[in-house]
Amino acid sequence: MSEFHFIDAGSGSKAHSVVFALKTPAAGHTGLSHLAEHMSFRRSHQYPAAHELFTANTLLPVTINATTLAEYTFFFATSEKANVLLDAVNYLYCGLLNRDYSSDEMTLERDGVIFNELAMLEANSDYALNAAIRLADTDKNAYQHAGGFTQTIGSNSIQALQDYKRQWYQPNNITTLVYSNSPQFFEQCKEVVTALSERAALREESTLNRDAPPSQHASQREYSRSGKEASLDAQTIKGKNESIKHVLTWWFPQCFLKGLQQQEATLSTAAGLENTLFIDPEINQQGNFAMRLVTNDAMEEAASEFSIEALPKLSQKLTHKLVSDENDKRLQQLKHVVSACLASFDIVPSKPMPDTDKHAEGVGAAIRYFAQVTDALGSNECAAKDCATKGAYLASVNKVSHSYLGALPSPEKSIAHERIKKARKGIAAQASAYNNDQSLLMPRLTSKYRHFVGLEHLPALPRLLRPLANNTTNLKRFNAEKIASHLTPFSIPSTSITVEPASPNSASNYLASHWVYRIAFYQQSRLQEVLANHLFWQPRTSGECYALGAATYENNLFLFGASDTNIKERENWCNKILSILS
């Protein structure tokens, strides 16, 4: 049975927050835990509408979302209205326990929504560099990235998803944290969760004999390597040897993260400005984090001098000049210089806390509380108190893994045109069948709380899209910006029946774009009705984009989309969808 924790918000707090904490280990780089998080919002038997989450966040005084830190996923809801929040808790918990999904809806979420999200992230050069390093890293400490990559997310099967949720999305793996100034609300929340848990246990028992035992699928297996240094053959990397980048990696316990981050600029100077040094703050399964040093491309050229100005407390005289054909010696010298710089720092171990600045007060407080009471986020408190920690740090300074870095590979061919096209047809056929039962398309939270529905609850426009909004006018309402990317996946039209889809685009490049549409005053009169209808959310539920919605910015209302692959017809779609229900 789930654990419950009450966090007293004090008399000054108006909002209540509920957080569900689940241990959700990464399955290699597949992104299976990321997929499970997304599918928990897709629907459940009690809340069958795929746009339930979006209408609630847009039109009701409530915020529902999830975030992943280290090996845990946190699902949360916050509101000043206790009754709305209790129903939001019911919605969330039903989604967590559900694992009855069709293959089509999983395909749309995996190959559409999540792929577009990952493609948007990988379009950032720093993120792409880190992704390429992780995919090539075979050291025993190597990260298993919970989010997955565009190259790996398509490997997850419907059976792997169901098995993962069967194993980890269980009441005994869900801790409920309630941030509130009302003990009565805490008791009400416990009643809701306990009732749902008991009902789920009865269903599980009744189906136990019918269900096959969980099997270990390829996308769930932990891919392990020996503890030896990574040794990718340079000949397997495309391109000439002189263009190959080398990656040196130092691994340290989490308790040294804060101290090393404060020295990152000094370390970069020591490594030489022609190289790239950065600290990856994510914590791996061993409770460690990585510091990466990526060499410049032209290893065959004459080596430049390393900087010694930034090396504090060093008494050694280091030789910095090497001949151009001694790459191994140069790497050793580079390793020695940075290791010596690391060893010179007097870093005091400190207890880290999760970064919760982007979350609401109650959600952040609940996550920090969970980290303190369970030590779930690897605080290394014991190590911080151990007098031998400094010695262990100095010893690890010289343990450096070495790998080669090629370009971030293109997504696997299984993320294919026909697969997502078929899934969209299947979902469209299902939606057509639902026309006989409109209750399956009706968002139940907004239907129950019609008296709370209002445009005053619209969220603020995401910062990423505000420059686009600044360039709109009363005459030029639509503005879009293409995402620069190396990716070459599919570009597929929507199967929307009522709203015309985009025409197939023959270009091979990834065509996703961010966009905003400034809503005219005359279009606002029935906007609530539009936002509550499943037709508006179809581009998101069919996987055409990563994010879709309505928001406020600078006294204007906007429709917006992020990482949208159907940009060619999106302006016309905005005009049509705003008039379709009028």
Secondary structure in CASP SS format (residue, H / E / C, confidence):
PFRMAT SS
TARGET T0000
AUTHOR 0000-0000-0000
METHOD secondary structure of the structure
MODEL  1
M C 1.00
S C 1.00
E E 1.00
F E 1.00
H E 1.00
F E 1.00
I E 1.00
D E 1.00
A C 1.00
G C 1.00
S C 1.00
G C 1.00
S C 1.00
K C 1.00
A C 1.00
H E 1.00
S E 1.00
V E 1.00
V E 1.00
F E 1.00
A E 1.00
L E 1.00
K E 1.00
T C 1.00
P C 1.00
A C 1.00
A C 1.00
G C 1.00
H C 1.00
T C 1.00
G C 1.00
L H 1.00
S H 1.00
H H 1.00
L H 1.00
A H 1.00
E H 1.00
H H 1.00
M H 1.00
S C 1.00
F C 1.00
R C 1.00
R C 1.00
S C 1.00
H C 1.00
Q C 1.00
Y C 1.00
P C 1.00
A C 1.00
A C 1.00
H C 1.00
E H 1.00
L H 1.00
F H 1.00
T H 1.00
A H 1.00
N H 1.00
T H 1.00
L H 1.00
L C 1.00
P C 1.00
V C 1.00
T E 1.00
I E 1.00
N E 1.00
A E 1.00
T E 1.00
T E 1.00
L E 1.00
A C 1.00
E C 1.00
Y E 1.00
T E 1.00
F E 1.00
F E 1.00
F E 1.00
A E 1.00
T E 1.00
S E 1.00
E C 1.00
K C 1.00
A H 1.00
N H 1.00
V H 1.00
L H 1.00
L H 1.00
D H 1.00
A H 1.00
V H 1.00
N H 1.00
Y H 1.00
L H 1.00
Y H 1.00
C H 1.00
G H 1.00
L H 1.00
L H 1.00
N C 1.00
R C 1.00
D C 1.00
Y C 1.00
S C 1.00
S H 1.00
D H 1.00
E H 1.00
M H 1.00
T H 1.00
L H 1.00
E H 1.00
R H 1.00
D H 1.00
G H 1.00
V H 1.00
I H 1.00
F H 1.00
N H 1.00
E H 1.00
L H 1.00
A H 1.00
M H 1.00
L H 1.00
E H 1.00
A C 1.00
N C 1.00
S H 1.00
D H 1.00
Y H 1.00
A H 1.00
L H 1.00
N H 1.00
A H 1.00
A H 1.00
I H 1.00
R H 1.00
L H 1.00
A H 1.00
D C 1.00
T C 1.00
D C 1.00
K C 1.00
N C 1.00
A C 1.00
Y C 1.00
Q C 1.00
H C 1.00
A C 1.00
G C 1.00
G C 1.00
F C 1.00
T C 1.00
Q C 1.00
T C 1.00
I H 1.00
G H 1.00
S H 1.00
N C 1.00
S C 1.00
I H 1.00
Q H 1.00
A H 1.00
L H 1.00
Q H 1.00
D H 1.00
Y H 1.00
K H 1.00
R H 1.00
Q H 1.00
W H 1.00
Y C 1.00
Q C 1.00
P H 1.00
N H 1.00
N H 1.00
I E 1.00
T E 1.00
T E 1.00
L E 1.00
V E 1.00
Y E 1.00
S E 1.00
N C 1.00
S C 1.00
P H 1.00
Q H 1.00
F H 1.00
F H 1.00
E H 1.00
Q H 1.00
C H 1.00
K H 1.00
E H 1.00
V H 1.00
V H 1.00
T H 1.00
A H 1.00
L H 1.00
S H 1.00
E H 1.00
R H 1.00
A H 1.00
A H 1.00
L H 1.00
R H 1.00
E H 1.00
E H 1.00
S H 1.00
T H 1.00
L C 1.00
N C 1.00
R C 1.00
D C 1.00
A C 1.00
P C 1.00
P C 1.00
S C 1.00
Q C 1.00
H C 1.00
A C 1.00
S C 1.00
Q C 1.00
R C 1.00
E C 1.00
Y C 1.00
S C 1.00
R C 1.00
S C 1.00
G C 1.00
K C 1.00
E C 1.00
A C 1.00
S C 1.00
L C 1.00
D C 1.00
A H 1.00
Q H 1.00
T H 1.00
I C 1.00
K C 1.00
G C 1.00
K C 1.00
N H 1.00
E H 1.00
S H 1.00
I C 1.00
K E 1.00
H E 1.00
V E 1.00
L E 1.00
T E 1.00
W E 1.00
W E 1.00
F E 1.00
P E 1.00
Q H 1.00
C H 1.00
F H 1.00
L H 1.00
K H 1.00
G H 1.00
L H 1.00
Q H 1.00
Q C 1.00
Q C 1.00
E H 1.00
A H 1.00
T H 1.00
L H 1.00
S H 1.00
T H 1.00
A H 1.00
A H 1.00
G C 1.00
L C 1.00
E C 1.00
N C 1.00
T E 1.00
L E 1.00
F E 1.00
I E 1.00
D E 1.00
P C 1.00
E C 1.00
I C 1.00
N C 1.00
Q C 1.00
Q C 1.00
G C 1.00
N E 1.00
F E 1.00
A E 1.00
M E 1.00
R E 1.00
L E 1.00
V E 1.00
T C 1.00
N C 1.00
D C 1.00
A C 1.00
M C 1.00
E C 1.00
E C 1.00
A C 1.00
A C 1.00
S C 1.00
E C 1.00
F C 1.00
S C 1.00
I C 1.00
E C 1.00
A C 1.00
L C 1.00
P C 1.00
K C 1.00
L C 1.00
S C 1.00
Q C 1.00
K C 1.00
L C 1.00
T C 1.00
H C 1.00
K C 1.00
L C 1.00
V C 1.00
S C 1.00
D C 1.00
E C 1.00
N H 1.00
D H 1.00
K H 1.00
R H 1.00
L H 1.00
Q H 1.00
Q H 1.00
L H 1.00
K H 1.00
H H 1.00
V H 1.00
V H 1.00
S H 1.00
A H 1.00
C H 1.00
L H 1.00
A H 1.00
S H 1.00
F C 1.00
D C 1.00
I C 1.00
V C 1.00
P C 1.00
S C 1.00
K C 1.00
P C 1.00
M C 1.00
P C 1.00
D C 1.00
T C 1.00
D C 1.00
K C 1.00
H C 1.00
A C 1.00
E H 1.00
G H 1.00
V H 1.00
G H 1.00
A H 1.00
A H 1.00
I H 1.00
R H 1.00
Y H 1.00
F H 1.00
A H 1.00
Q H 1.00
V H 1.00
T H 1.00
D C 1.00
A C 1.00
L C 1.00
G C 1.00
S C 1.00
N C 1.00
E H 1.00
C H 1.00
A H 1.00
A H 1.00
K H 1.00
D C 1.00
C C 1.00
A C 1.00
T H 1.00
K H 1.00
G H 1.00
A H 1.00
Y H 1.00
L H 1.00
A H 1.00
S H 1.00
V C 1.00
N C 1.00
K C 1.00
V E 1.00
S E 1.00
H E 1.00
S E 1.00
Y E 1.00
L E 1.00
G C 1.00
A C 1.00
L C 1.00
P C 1.00
S C 1.00
P C 1.00
E C 1.00
K C 1.00
S C 1.00
I C 1.00
A C 1.00
H H 1.00
E H 1.00
R H 1.00
I H 1.00
K H 1.00
K H 1.00
A H 1.00
R H 1.00
K H 1.00
G H 1.00
I H 1.00
A H 1.00
A H 1.00
Q H 1.00
A H 1.00
S H 1.00
A H 1.00
Y H 1.00
N C 1.00
N C 1.00
D C 1.00
Q H 1.00
S H 1.00
L H 1.00
L H 1.00
M C 1.00
P C 1.00
R H 1.00
L H 1.00
T H 1.00
S H 1.00
K H 1.00
Y C 1.00
R H 1.00
H H 1.00
F H 1.00
V C 1.00
G C 1.00
L H 1.00
E H 1.00
H H 1.00
L C 1.00
P C 1.00
A E 1.00
L C 1.00
P C 1.00
R H 1.00
L H 1.00
L H 1.00
R H 1.00
P H 1.00
L H 1.00
A H 1.00
N H 1.00
N C 1.00
T C 1.00
T C 1.00
N C 1.00
L C 1.00
K C 1.00
R C 1.00
F E 1.00
N E 1.00
A E 1.00
E E 1.00
K E 1.00
I C 1.00
A C 1.00
S C 1.00
H C 1.00
L C 1.00
T C 1.00
P C 1.00
F C 1.00
S C 1.00
I C 1.00
P C 1.00
S C 1.00
T C 1.00
S C 1.00
I C 1.00
T C 1.00
V C 1.00
E C 1.00
P C 1.00
A C 1.00
S C 1.00
P C 1.00
N C 1.00
S C 1.00
A C 1.00
S C 1.00
N C 1.00
Y C 1.00
L C 1.00
A C 1.00
S E 1.00
H E 1.00
W E 1.00
V E 1.00
Y E 1.00
R E 1.00
I C 1.00
A C 1.00
F H 1.00
Y H 1.00
Q H 1.00
Q C 1.00
S C 1.00
R C 1.00
L H 1.00
Q H 1.00
E H 1.00
V H 1.00
L H 1.00
A H 1.00
N C 1.00
H C 1.00
L C 1.00
F C 1.00
W C 1.00
Q H 1.00
P H 1.00
R H 1.00
T H 1.00
S C 1.00
G C 1.00
E C 1.00
C C 1.00
Y C 1.00
A E 1.00
L E 1.00
G E 1.00
A E 1.00
A E 1.00
T E 1.00
Y E 1.00
E C 1.00
N C 1.00
N E 1.00
L E 1.00
F E 1.00
L E 1.00
F E 1.00
G E 1.00
A E 1.00
S E 1.00
D E 1.00
T C 1.00
N C 1.00
I H 1.00
K H 1.00
E H 1.00
R H 1.00
E H 1.00
N H 1.00
W H 1.00
C H 1.00
N H 1.00
K H 1.00
I H 1.00
L H 1.00
S H 1.00
I C 1.00
L C 1.00
S C 1.00
END
